[in-house]
Amino acid sequence: MADRNKAAALDALLRDLSQATIGATFNEFREVGSDDLPDGPAIRLANLRHYLDERAAADVVAIGEAAGYQGMRWSGIAFTSEYDLGRWGDPFRRSSRRPRPWKEPSGTIVHGILEELGAERRVILWNTVPTHPHVPNNPLSNRRPTRAEMVAGAGYAERLIDIAQPRLLIAVGRVAAEVLGDRAQYVRHPAQAGATAFRLGMRQALSISGRSANQ
């Protein structure tokens, strides 16, 4: 895809995502909760755009399950918390009113291995459901997305994949693997005692992909 067409497709993806309603999920790019800054949705959308711009040359897309209440819900970026944004610095910004930034255990694991492998900007992180599924009346919770939410959210993942044209597609966890099928390499999700298996899977996947790119 030519750079101009790629930029236009990315603009359209982010615009549509900011207007989306995906089941009963909270759309962090459109909605404001009680702990949000007034311009929280705009901050999160800008964070995601900066993140994708920095990874314009990425050759790997890793798709997880859904936005979590400690991570993407506030940062706008999959597997990424406000704590990570603070480490990255400008132009990334927090969107919550909390005195201390949110920190997500899974995100810490993911970015830790990417930094260890020198692959932070080689990999685009995304989610099957890019909005936040939560338990009813409990916005600070996570739940498994419904089948309908997975199908609706996957459309945005497919558009990202089409834009990025990655050499390697990774399904992080069973939800992503179910949606992406055999074209994706499965890696254990880091949550619920999966950290060691996730790190091993990512090391193997990125090592093999890196060798293929150099051949």
ABEGO torsion letter per residue (X at the ends): XBAAAAAAAAAAAAAAAAABBBEABBBAAABBBAABBAAAAAAAAAAAAAAAAAAAABABBBBBABBBAABAAAAGBBGBBAAAAAAAEOABBBABABABBBBBAAAAAAAAAAAAAGAAAABBBBBABABBBBBBGBABBBBBBBAAAAAAAAAAAAAAAAAAGBABBBBBEAAAAAAAEAABBBBBBABGGAAAAAAAAAAAAAAAAAAAAAX
